């Protein structure tokens, strides 16, 4: 394929972008002078920027075309929440509550999963994997109470036990 036949990905779909505002978008151009036809064009352009009272319109067909079934399924609970609180707080606040409540719920879920994983998947002598969490010794300098602080590990067998030294074995 030749390079000239290929259309590069762009936000305009391969068409050169053009401004619909005309040259009178800046105040400096308008102050320099406008003809009556240009004033009429600018007035019509400003009127065209106003939305009608029934916009933006929410079409169910557009929603179905935009979101796949799985995404519609997991968005359903927060959409229902938004519908319930929208008459009370207004559309913009309801959308904000919907957005942030979803993020907060996901944050709490991540915190719970992380806490569960660290609690029940420790790296000890009973398993090969898991997270190994080590605590650093606190710094003790001259003049602090407890100086010089000696290590609790005084023998070679105290190192790398991974909790095995705290186990009491029951013999049958």
C-alpha positions in Angstrom: 0.0 0.0 0.0 1.3 3.4 -0.9 1.6 6.0 1.8 -0.6 8.5 0.0 -3.6 6.2 0.1 -3.4 5.6 3.8 -5.3 8.1 6.0 -3.5 8.9 9.3 -5.5 8.7 12.5 -6.6 12.2 13.5 -9.4 13.9 15.3 -10.8 15.2 12.0 -10.9 11.9 10.2 -8.2 12.9 7.6 -10.0 16.1 6.6 -8.1 19.4 7.1 -9.5 21.2 10.1 -11.2 24.6 9.5 -12.7 27.1 11.9 -16.4 27.9 11.6 -16.0 31.0 13.7 -14.6 33.1 10.9 -12.0 35.8 11.4 -14.1 37.7 13.9 -13.7 35.3 16.8 -11.1 37.6 18.3 -12.1 41.0 19.7 -9.2 42.8 17.9 -10.6 41.7 14.5 -14.1 42.9 15.4 -12.8 46.3 16.6 -11.0 46.9 13.3 -14.3 47.1 11.5 -17.1 44.8 10.3 -19.4 45.2 7.4 -23.2 44.8 7.9 -23.0 41.4 6.2 -20.3 40.3 8.6 -22.2 41.6 11.6 -25.3 39.6 10.5 -23.1 36.5 10.0 -21.6 36.9 13.5 -25.0 37.5 15.1 -26.4 34.4 13.4 -23.3 32.4 14.5 -23.8 33.5 18.1 -27.4 32.5 18.0 -26.5 29.1 16.6 -24.3 28.5 19.6 -27.2 28.6 22.0 -28.8 25.2 22.9 -32.5 24.8 22.7 -34.3 24.2 26.0 -34.7 20.4 25.3 -31.0 19.8 24.7 -29.0 17.8 25.5 -31.3 15.0 24.6 -30.8 11.5 26.0 -31.8 8.8 23.5 -32.0 5.2 24.7 -30.8 4.0 21.3 -27.7 6.1 21.5 -27.0 4.8 25.0 -27.4 1.2 23.7 -25.1 1.9 20.8 -22.5 3.6 22.9 -22.2 1.1 25.8 -21.9 -2.7 25.4 -24.2 -5.0 27.5 -21.6 -5.7 30.1 -20.9 -2.1 30.7 -24.6 -1.3 30.8 -24.9 -4.1 33.4 -22.3 -2.7 35.8 -23.4 0.9 35.3 -27.1 0.1 36.1 -26.9 0.5 40.0 -25.3 4.0 39.9 -27.6 5.0 37.0 -30.6 4.2 39.2 -29.0 6.2 42.1 -28.7 9.1 39.7 -32.3 8.9 38.6 -33.5 8.8 42.3 -31.5 11.8 43.5 -31.7 13.9 40.3 -35.1 15.5 41.2 -33.8 16.4 44.6 -30.3 17.9 43.9 -30.4 18.6 40.1 -28.8 17.0 37.1 -25.2 18.3 37.5 -25.0 17.5 41.2 -26.6 14.1 40.7 -24.0 13.3 38.0 -21.2 14.4 40.3 -22.6 12.2 43.2 -22.9 9.3 40.8 -19.3 9.7 39.5 -17.6 10.2 42.9 -19.7 7.5 44.7 -18.5 5.0 42.1 -14.8 6.0 42.7 -15.3 5.8 46.5 -16.8 2.4 46.3 -14.0 1.1 44.1 -11.4 2.7 46.5 -13.0 0.9 49.5 -13.1 -2.4 47.6 -9.4 -2.1 46.7 -8.6 -1.3 50.3 -10.5 -4.3 51.6 -8.9 -6.7 49.0 -5.5 -5.4 49.8 -6.0 -5.8 53.6 -7.4 -9.3 53.1 -4.5 -10.3 50.9 -1.9 -9.0 53.4 -3.7 -10.6 56.3 -4.2 -14.1 54.9 -1.3 -14.4 52.4 1.7 -13.8 54.6 5.0 -15.2 53.6 5.6 -17.6 56.5 7.0 -21.1 56.8 3.8 -22.8 55.7 3.8 -21.4 52.1 6.2 -20.7 49.3 4.8 -17.4 48.2 3.1 -14.4 49.6 4.1 -10.9 50.5 7.0 -10.6 53.0 6.7 -7.5 55.1 9.8 -6.5 57.0 9.9 -3.9 59.7 12.9 -1.6 59.9 14.6 -1.2 63.3 14.0 2.1 64.9 17.1 4.3 65.0 18.6 4.7 68.5 21.3 7.3 69.0 23.4 8.2 71.9 21.3 9.9 74.6 18.1 8.1 73.7 16.5 5.8 76.4 17.5 2.2 75.7 20.9 3.1 74.1 22.6 1.0 73.1 19.8 -1.2 71.8 20.9 -4.7 71.1 19.3 -6.9 68.5 16.8 -9.6 69.6 18.5 -11.9 67.1 21.6 -13.2 68.9 22.1 -16.6 67.3 22.2 -17.7 63.7 19.0 -19.7 64.0 17.0 -16.6 64.8 17.4 -15.4 61.3 15.1 -16.4 58.4 12.7 -18.4 60.5 9.6 -17.0 58.8 7.6 -17.6 61.9 8.6 -21.3 62.5 10.1 -20.5 65.9 6.7 -19.4 67.2 5.0 -22.7 66.3 4.2 -25.3 69.0 4.1 -28.8 67.5 1.8 -31.4 68.9 3.1 -34.9 68.7 0.6 -37.7 68.6 
